[in-house]
């Protein structure tokens, strides 16, 4: 939703869901839920300065922030796609995320990989 355009955001979302229903037999909101579940991160890294050095410290995420980040990633990577309308872009990103593909799912995987790589610094957690 940009600049308070709630009705436009609703229409884009529901148009995207109808496109998903056309492309997938058992599509619709179930596909949306599965896509959101697949792109929702469990951990994130946060920067912390300790003794002049900056460390990336992995931390678990609250549930409401998890879903918020997942939705933001789906929307932002849908905007970067090359389809004609935003509804088509969002629909194709939802379908890709439900199949564990696409840019939003890759972002989640990269976030988890970064947290795994920096697991040694988790004792600096505050």
C-alpha positions as CSV (number, residue, x, y, z in Angstrom):
1,X,0.0,0.0,0.0
2,X,1.5,3.3,-1.1
3,X,0.4,6.7,0.1
4,X,-2.7,5.3,1.9
5,X,-4.2,3.7,-1.2
6,X,-5.9,0.9,0.7
7,X,-8.7,0.1,-1.9
8,X,-6.1,-0.1,-4.7
9,X,-4.0,-2.5,-2.6
10,X,-7.0,-4.6,-1.8
11,X,-8.0,-4.8,-5.5
12,X,-4.4,-5.7,-6.5
13,X,-4.3,-8.5,-3.9
14,X,-7.6,-10.0,-4.8
15,X,-6.9,-9.8,-8.5
16,X,-3.6,-11.6,-7.8
17,X,-5.4,-14.3,-5.8
18,X,-7.9,-14.8,-8.7
19,X,-5.0,-15.2,-11.2
20,X,-3.4,-17.8,-8.8
21,X,-6.8,-19.7,-8.8
22,X,-6.8,-19.7,-12.6
23,X,-3.3,-21.0,-12.9
24,X,-3.4,-23.6,-10.0
25,X,-6.3,-26.0,-9.4
26,X,-6.3,-25.9,-5.6
27,X,-5.0,-22.3,-5.6
28,X,-6.3,-19.2,-3.9
29,X,-5.7,-18.3,-0.3
30,X,-4.2,-21.7,0.5
31,X,-1.5,-21.0,-2.0
32,X,-1.0,-17.5,-0.5
33,X,-0.7,-19.1,3.0
34,X,1.8,-21.6,1.8
35,X,3.8,-19.0,0.0
36,X,3.9,-16.8,3.0
37,X,4.9,-19.7,5.2
38,X,7.8,-20.5,2.8
39,X,9.2,-17.0,2.8
40,X,8.8,-16.3,6.5
41,X,12.2,-16.2,8.2
42,X,12.9,-17.7,11.6
43,X,16.2,-15.9,12.4
44,X,17.8,-12.6,11.4
45,X,21.2,-11.1,11.9
46,X,21.7,-7.8,13.7
47,X,24.8,-5.7,13.9
48,X,26.5,-5.2,17.3
49,X,29.7,-3.4,18.1
50,X,31.9,-5.2,20.6
51,X,35.3,-3.7,21.4
52,X,35.7,-1.7,18.2
53,X,34.6,-4.6,15.9
54,X,31.1,-5.0,14.4
55,X,29.6,-8.5,14.5
56,X,26.6,-9.9,12.8
57,X,24.7,-11.6,15.6
58,X,21.9,-14.1,14.8
59,X,18.7,-13.6,16.7
60,X,15.2,-15.2,16.7
61,X,12.4,-13.0,15.3
62,X,9.0,-12.3,16.9
63,X,6.0,-13.9,15.2
64,X,4.4,-10.6,14.1
65,X,7.7,-9.4,12.6
66,X,8.2,-12.7,10.8
67,X,4.9,-12.4,8.9
68,X,5.5,-8.7,8.3
69,X,9.0,-9.4,6.8
70,X,7.6,-12.2,4.7
71,X,4.9,-10.0,3.2
72,X,7.3,-7.1,2.6
73,X,9.7,-9.4,0.8
74,X,6.9,-10.9,-1.4
75,X,5.6,-7.4,-2.3
76,X,9.1,-5.9,-2.9
77,X,10.3,-8.7,-5.1
78,X,6.9,-8.7,-7.0
79,X,7.5,-5.1,-7.8
80,X,10.9,-6.0,-9.4
81,X,9.4,-8.6,-11.8
82,X,8.7,-7.9,-15.5
83,X,5.0,-8.7,-15.9
84,X,2.6,-6.2,-17.1
85,X,0.4,-5.5,-14.1
86,X,1.2,-5.6,-10.4
87,X,-1.5,-8.2,-9.9
88,X,0.2,-10.5,-12.4
89,X,3.6,-9.8,-10.8
90,X,2.3,-10.6,-7.3
91,X,0.5,-13.7,-8.5
92,X,3.6,-15.1,-10.1
93,X,5.7,-14.3,-7.1
94,X,3.1,-16.1,-4.8
95,X,3.1,-19.1,-7.1
96,X,7.0,-19.2,-7.2
97,X,7.1,-18.9,-3.4
98,X,4.6,-21.6,-2.8
99,X,6.9,-23.9,-4.9
100,X,9.9,-22.8,-2.8
101,X,11.3,-20.8,-5.7
102,X,11.6,-17.1,-6.6
103,X,13.4,-14.1,-5.2
104,X,11.5,-13.8,-1.9
105,X,12.3,-17.5,-1.0
106,X,15.9,-16.9,-2.0
107,X,16.0,-13.9,0.4
108,X,14.8,-16.1,3.2
109,X,17.5,-18.7,2.4
110,X,20.2,-16.1,2.3
111,X,19.1,-14.7,5.6
112,X,19.2,-18.2,7.2
113,X,22.6,-18.9,5.6
114,X,24.0,-15.6,7.0
115,X,22.7,-16.5,10.5
116,X,24.2,-20.0,10.3
117,X,27.5,-18.6,9.2
118,X,27.6,-16.1,12.1
119,X,26.4,-18.6,14.7
120,X,29.8,-18.4,16.4
121,X,29.0,-14.9,17.5
122,X,25.7,-15.7,19.2
123,X,27.2,-15.4,22.6
124,X,27.4,-11.6,22.1
125,X,23.6,-11.5,22.1
126,X,22.1,-8.9,24.4
